[in-house]
Structures are given as C-alpha cells and as structure tokens.
Amino acid sequence: VEGSIPRPRSTESPGSAVMTRDAGSAMLGLPSEWAAPAAPRMRWFVLLSYALGSSLNAFMFMNFSSDEELAADVFKVSKTVVSSFYTWSLVSVLVSMVVAVYFMTDYNQSVQIAAGVMNLVAALVRWYAVRSRSAAVCVVSCVFSGMAAGCIVSNMSTVGERWFPPRSRTLATSIASLSNYFGWAVGCLIPPFTISSPRTMENFMIAQAAVAAVSLLGVAAFYRSWPSVPLMRARGTAPAEHQGMLESLKMIGRDPQLAMQIVCFGLIFGVGFAIPALLDLVFSNALGLSSKVTAVINCSFILTGVAGGVLIASRLNNPDRLAGTVRVIHVVAVVSLLAVCLVCSSIHEHWWHGAEDGAGRVAALVLLSALMVVHGVAMFGIVPLALEQAAESGFPIPAEHTTSSVEWLGGGVGGPG
C-alpha cells in the first residue's frame, strides 16, 4: 500500500529517550503496537527481502577491491583507475539518496523495487564490462550500483518503523542496516578465493547477476510499503500531507540537540567506513600478509561486529534504555577506534622502514586483532541503535529523513577515506 500514514504526535521533547511514538498512540487511544500487521509472519518476509537486496548491493561494491591488480589486467588500465570504480559508486550514492528520500515516504515499495532493478542492471552491465574488457562500461555498472545503494540506505529504518512493534523495532532496524555490512564482509572474502583469471571473473559476474535476479523477484513478491491494514488507517485517521526533505532539514536545524546527534552519528559512521581500508594497508604493507589472509581478517572483523550488533539489538527490548545504551557504545567505539589508530600508527612507523622482528609482528597482530574485536562490536553495534535513536529524537520528522541524514553524512565523510 503506497502512501503516507502519520505517526501520532508526542508530547515529549524531541531529544527524549522514551518511545514517543507509542506515547502518542496511547493518547489517541490506540494500542502501542499500532504498526503490527495482521499477519505477523509477513513482516519477516518484508525485512528479509530488503536485507537480501542490501547485502547484494554491498557485495557488489567490493567486487574489485580485493585484487585490484587482476582487475587492472582485465580492463587494461592502471590500479588507480580500478580504485576510481568505488569513487564513481560513492558519488552516485550521495546523489541518488537525495532523490530517493524525496519519494521514500509516499512510494516506499516502488523505490525498493527500483533498487532491485538497478542492482540487476548493474550486475548485467558489469558482466558485459568484464566480457568486453571495457573499463568505461564498468564505470556505468558502478553508477547503477551506486544509485541502487542510495535507495537502499535511505530505507534502513523504514521496515522496522512501519512493520514491527516497539519491543522488536530495534532488532528489525539492526537486521536491515547490518545486512549491508554483512554483504560488505562477504564481498571482502569471496572474490579472492574464487577469482583468479579473466575467465573466472566473468563466471563470477554471471553468478552475481543470477543472485540479483533472485533478489529482485523476492522484493517484487514480498516487499510492501505498509501492513495491509494498519490500525491507524483502520480507525479512519487521514494520511498526513507529504513532508519534503527540505522541510525536515529545517526542523532538524531548529533543534540543536537533534542536529548534534546526527552529526556525531554521521562522523562515527564515516570513520567506521574508512577503517577497513586502513587495516588493508597495515596488514599487507606493514605486516606483509597476503591479500587472502588480509581478506579473511577484514571479513572476520566485520562479521564479528555484525553479530555483536544484532545481539545487542536483540537484548534491547526496553525502549527506555535506548539513549543510555547509545551513549555507552558510542564512547566504547570512539575509545577503541583511537586505540586501533595508535597501534596502526606504531606498526607503520616501526616496520615501514624495513625493521625485521618476527615476534614483534605476531604481538602487533594479536593486539590489533583484539582491539578490532572490541571496536567491531561497538562500531557496528551502534549503527542500528543510532538510526533508531535519530528516528526517535526527530519525531515527528519522518524516520527515513533523519536516518538518511546520518547515512548521507557518514558516506560523505568515510567514503573518500
């Protein structure tokens, strides 16, 4: 069902940690789980269809990152050109998010189907690019995958907001947002072990296009904008007028506390995007590890964080604890990030100039791995909680507007890194 359905207005301040949406429901005489569909199982099909498309899209972003040398040989270009493929995707994300957010509230299902179509087009064009050995065609595929990502990341909190009751809303947002990082992790791991020649790269792209087709079918079959009979609409509440992104930005600007939250969350997200690239340099250049070993370590780092994030969200079934939990995890993420950066800097200074110390390398690797586990859980654990907190603090601003602001800032800060 396309269209906008309003959430009840709260009497709480915008920065309040309580579940203001549900407080408003009580004021209107509505049950707190007004967003729960008549068929509870359907909500999980909606969520999983979104998660598959999100994971696939992130996976495609990593197609050439694990072995830029082979990609350069396939396309007959320099490694610098191969690195620019990611830049083309990122720019497309930042531009397409602006368009996607405008339509997200009223045409949520259509935007998600469009993302599935663009994923498939990107996969097919990328296969043709590898087959024809054309870097220019590959850039076109990167633009399509970036446009799909813009639609996907703008929608990370919407399924939880519209389909899930308060006690499981944070878990739903966790699965939706961390599915993107899961695809990123698998995208780091699989290509180095399956692509070894132009021929195997071509076969890989065919398989990727097949998965994209399945993902599109899943979205078309299961994804819906709203539950079939939302209780608020059944009670006769008229849909709210469409609120544009510009109006939402004005409301954010008038609330310094909310604006500061979005900036803080966006910055920590952005730095988190850049950490795997830093670790690649440390592991491969300073510690002399192979690309496959580096891929395994990076994948383990991300998957540990994803598992920790889902676990934290699954345990957070009391909405009143959301704000306090976000503060604690944010502090842990920042402190552990500083520790990781200090250790990386020390490793770089010691071994960059050719120092030989086998025992020291092992000790540095163990210490860095331990810090990565702590930082991974905190960094990826805060993602869904921060998105949910931004949606809560920004109410009655549409959740997709506040969370998209966080993601857009995070991509702009961390993507170039």
Secondary structure, 3 states (H helix, E strand, C coil): CCCCCCCCCCCCCCCCCCCHHHHHHHHCCCCCCCCCCCCHHHHHHHHHHHHHHHHHHHHHHCCCCCCHHHHHHHHCCCHHHHHHHHHHHHHHHHHHHHHHHHHHCCCHHHHHHHHHHHHHHHHHHHHHHHHHCCHHHHHHHHHHHHHHHHHHHCCCCHHHHHHCCHHHHHHHHHHHHHHHHHHHHHHHHHHHHHCCCHHHHHHHHHHHHHHHHHHHHHHHHHCCCCCCCCHHHHCCCCCCCCCCHHHHHHHHHCCHHHHHHHHHHHHHHHHHHHHHHHHHHHHHHHCCCCHHHHHHHHHHHHHHHHHHHHHHHHHCCCHHHHHHHHHHHHHHHHHHHHHHHHHHHHHHHHHCCCCCCHHHHHHHHHHHHHHHHHHHHHHHHHHHHHHHHHHHHHCCCCHHHHHHHHHHHHHHHHCCC
